[in-house]
Amino acid sequence: MQAVRHFFCKQSLWTISAAPGVRNRLIAIAMDGSPKAGVHQSKSLTAKAGGSGNITVCVEGNIGSGKTTLLDYFRTKPGVEVIQEPVEMWRNVRGHNALEQMYQDPSRWSMTLQTYVQLTMLDIHTRPQKEPVRMMERSIHSARYCFVQNLHNSGNMSDIEFVILDEWYQWILRSQDVHADRIVYLETSPETCHDRIMKRCRSEETGIPIELLQNLHTLHEDWLKHKRFPLQASVLVIDADCDDSSIIEKYREHEDWIMGRTAAS
């Protein structure tokens, strides 16, 4: 029988089914409703300049924007911990491919997938940091302001599903440390993203329409450039509409800022 945990926080109930390692960590989080010491939604970034203390850098961008290329570049640097999106967990939730099911029938499965995305991203945010610089592929924040928002805007997530996910997100902000110190936004045109997706041939992505990429592009722009949603950190925008050799040069140009060696503005 599949193990299921019912998590109570104040008057809220969250029923999840997760991999044992994630589930055990989230039991401890969900059963403690009091804010943790030092938890905050924003941090003083200038204190990080010069390499003192740990920083968390979130790499944001559309599907196919080049996040893996950036992470692979910084993975080779000393003192950097790279954490990629837990896509394999979304593809195999105890034998169920939640990602594929969402793409096949988003109005039925978007709430299911995004609940698990929120859970797994919370797990990543709250893990003990192993190196001075943690680089994350996306974040719990882009899940809310880009992907959940798009599902609701497009009619593939009902009002009540959207509200419940947002209630959980707001509780997480209040009670858990899911901060980001810096955000790198890889700004890429929907057309370039679509071309890259077609070339990498992930099975779940073969039917992604250009309209989805256009909608996600608009939401990333609204969040990270126009600040129409709350921002958790200073943002560096990199034009990623270029080939690999050109983008690597841009990473070198901005490496000190991304690594926290210079103060964030």
C-alpha positions in Angstrom: 0.0 0.0 0.0 1.4 3.4 -1.0 2.5 5.4 2.0 0.6 8.6 2.4 1.3 11.4 4.9 -1.2 14.0 6.1 0.6 17.2 7.1 -1.2 19.6 9.4 0.0 23.2 9.8 -2.3 25.4 11.8 -5.6 24.7 10.1 -4.2 23.5 6.8 -4.0 19.9 5.5 -1.5 18.8 2.9 -1.7 15.2 1.6 1.4 14.1 -0.3 3.0 10.9 -1.5 6.8 11.3 -2.0 10.0 9.4 -2.2 11.0 8.3 1.4 14.1 10.6 1.6 12.1 13.7 0.6 9.0 12.7 2.6 11.0 12.3 5.9 12.6 15.7 5.6 9.2 17.3 4.8 7.5 15.7 7.7 9.9 17.6 10.0 9.2 20.8 8.1 5.5 20.6 7.9 4.9 19.6 11.5 6.8 22.6 12.7 4.7 25.6 11.9 6.8 28.2 13.8 9.1 30.5 11.8 12.7 29.4 11.9 15.4 31.6 13.4 16.9 33.7 10.7 14.3 33.0 8.1 13.6 35.9 5.7 12.4 36.7 2.3 15.3 38.9 1.4 18.9 39.2 2.5 21.6 41.9 2.6 23.5 41.1 -0.5 26.4 43.4 0.0 27.6 41.4 3.0 28.3 38.6 0.6 30.8 40.6 -1.5 34.4 39.5 -1.3 33.6 35.9 -0.7 32.4 36.0 2.9 29.5 33.7 3.7 27.4 31.4 1.5 25.2 32.6 -1.3 22.4 31.0 -3.3 22.2 31.8 -7.0 19.0 30.8 -8.9 19.4 30.3 -12.7 16.0 31.2 -14.3 14.7 31.1 -17.8 12.3 29.6 -20.3 12.3 26.0 -21.3 15.3 25.7 -23.6 16.9 28.9 -22.5 20.3 27.4 -21.9 20.3 26.9 -18.1 22.2 23.6 -18.3 25.0 25.2 -20.3 25.5 27.8 -17.6 25.4 25.3 -14.8 27.9 23.0 -16.6 30.3 26.0 -16.9 30.2 26.9 -13.2 30.2 23.2 -12.1 33.9 23.1 -12.8 34.6 26.1 -10.5 35.9 25.4 -7.0 33.5 26.2 -4.2 30.4 25.7 -6.3 27.5 23.3 -5.6 25.3 22.8 -8.6 21.7 21.5 -8.1 19.7 20.8 -11.2 15.9 20.6 -11.4 14.8 17.2 -10.1 13.2 16.3 -13.5 13.9 12.6 -13.0 11.8 12.7 -9.8 9.0 14.3 -11.7 9.3 11.6 -14.4 9.2 8.8 -11.9 6.9 9.4 -8.9 6.8 5.7 -7.7 6.5 4.6 -11.3 4.3 7.5 -12.5 5.5 10.1 -15.0 3.9 13.2 -13.6 5.7 15.4 -16.1 4.4 13.5 -19.1 0.9 13.3 -17.8 0.8 17.0 -17.3 1.9 17.7 -20.8 -0.7 15.2 -22.2 -3.6 16.5 -20.2 -2.7 19.8 -18.3 -6.2 20.6 -17.1 -6.3 17.2 -15.3 -2.7 16.9 -14.1 -1.3 20.4 -13.6 -2.2 20.6 -10.0 -0.8 17.2 -9.3 2.6 18.0 -11.0 2.9 21.5 -9.5 2.2 20.2 -6.0 5.1 17.8 -6.4 7.3 20.5 -8.0 6.7 22.7 -5.0 7.5 19.8 -2.6 10.7 18.8 -4.4 11.9 22.5 -4.8 11.3 23.1 -1.1 13.4 20.1 -0.3 16.2 21.5 -2.5 16.0 25.0 -1.0 16.2 23.7 2.6 19.1 21.2 2.2 22.3 22.0 4.1 24.6 23.9 1.8 27.8 22.0 0.9 29.8 24.8 -0.8 30.1 28.6 -0.5 28.1 29.1 -3.7 25.0 27.1 -4.4 23.7 27.3 -8.0 20.1 26.1 -8.5 18.4 25.5 -11.7 15.2 27.5 -11.3 13.5 27.8 -7.9 10.3 27.5 -5.9 9.7 31.1 -6.9 9.7 30.6 -10.7 7.5 27.6 -10.2 4.9 29.9 -8.6 5.3 33.1 -10.7 5.9 31.5 -14.1 4.6 28.0 -14.4 1.7 27.9 -11.9 0.7 31.4 -13.1 0.7 30.3 -16.7 -1.4 27.2 -16.0 -4.0 29.4 -14.3 -3.9 32.1 -17.0 -4.4 29.5 -19.7 -7.4 27.9 -18.0 -5.5 24.6 -17.2 -5.7 25.2 -13.5 -8.9 26.1 -11.7 -9.2 29.1 -9.4 -9.4 26.9 -6.2 -6.3 24.8 -7.3 -4.4 28.1 -7.9 -5.4 29.5 -4.6 -4.4 26.4 -2.7 -1.0 26.3 -4.3 -0.5 29.9 -3.6 -1.5 29.5 0.1 1.1 26.8 0.4 3.7 29.0 -1.3 3.0 31.9 1.0 3.2 29.7 4.1 6.6 28.4 2.8 7.8 32.0 2.4 6.8 32.8 6.0 8.1 29.7 7.7 11.0 28.3 5.7 14.3 29.7 4.4 13.9 29.6 0.6 15.8 32.8 -0.1 17.9 33.6 -3.1 20.8 36.0 -3.0 21.2 36.5 -6.8 19.1 35.5 -9.8 20.6 35.0 -13.3 17.9 35.4 -15.9 18.8 33.9 -19.3 16.6 36.0 -21.6 16.0 33.9 -24.7 13.4 34.4 -27.5 10.6 31.8 -27.7 11.7 30.9 -31.2 15.3 30.1 -30.1 13.9 28.1 -27.2 11.7 26.1 -29.5 14.5 25.3 -31.9 16.7 24.0 -28.9 13.8 21.9 -27.6 13.3 20.2 -30.9 17.1 19.4 -31.1 17.4 17.9 -27.6 14.3 15.6 -28.2 13.1 15.0 -24.7 10.1 12.7 -25.0 7.8 14.9 -22.8 8.6 18.0 -24.8 8.1 16.9 -28.4 4.6 18.5 -28.5 5.4 21.8 -26.8 3.7 24.5 -28.8 5.4 27.9 -29.5 2.4 29.6 -27.8 3.4 28.0 -24.4 7.0 29.3 -24.8 5.6 32.8 -25.7 3.4 32.8 -22.6 6.3 31.6 -20.3 8.6 34.3 -21.9 6.1 37.0 -21.0 5.8 35.8 -17.4 9.6 35.6 -17.0 9.8 39.2 -18.3 7.0 40.3 -16.0 8.7 38.8 -13.0 12.4 39.4 -13.6 12.5 42.6 -15.7 9.2 44.5 -15.1 8.9 43.4 -11.4 5.2 42.8 -11.6 5.7 39.9 -9.1 7.7 40.0 -5.9 11.5 39.6 -6.5 13.6 37.7 -4.0 17.0 39.0 -5.1 19.0 41.2 -7.4 18.7 40.1 -11.0 21.4 39.8 -13.8 19.8 39.6 -17.2 21.9 37.8 -19.9 20.9 37.8 -23.5 21.1 34.1 -24.3 20.0 34.3 -27.9 23.4 33.2 -29.1 25.6 30.1 -29.7 27.5 28.2 -27.0 30.9 29.9 -27.6 29.3 33.4 -27.3 27.3 32.6 -24.2 30.4 31.2 -22.5 32.1 34.5 -23.0 29.2 36.2 -21.3 29.5 33.9 -18.4 33.2 34.8 -18.0 32.3 38.5 -18.2 29.8 38.2 -15.4 31.5 35.5 -13.4 32.5 37.7 -10.4 29.0 38.9 -9.9 27.4 35.5 -10.3 30.0 34.0 -7.8 29.3 36.7 -5.3 32.8 38.3 -5.5 31.3 41.7 -6.2 28.4 43.4 -4.5 25.0 43.0 -6.0 23.3 46.3 -7.0 
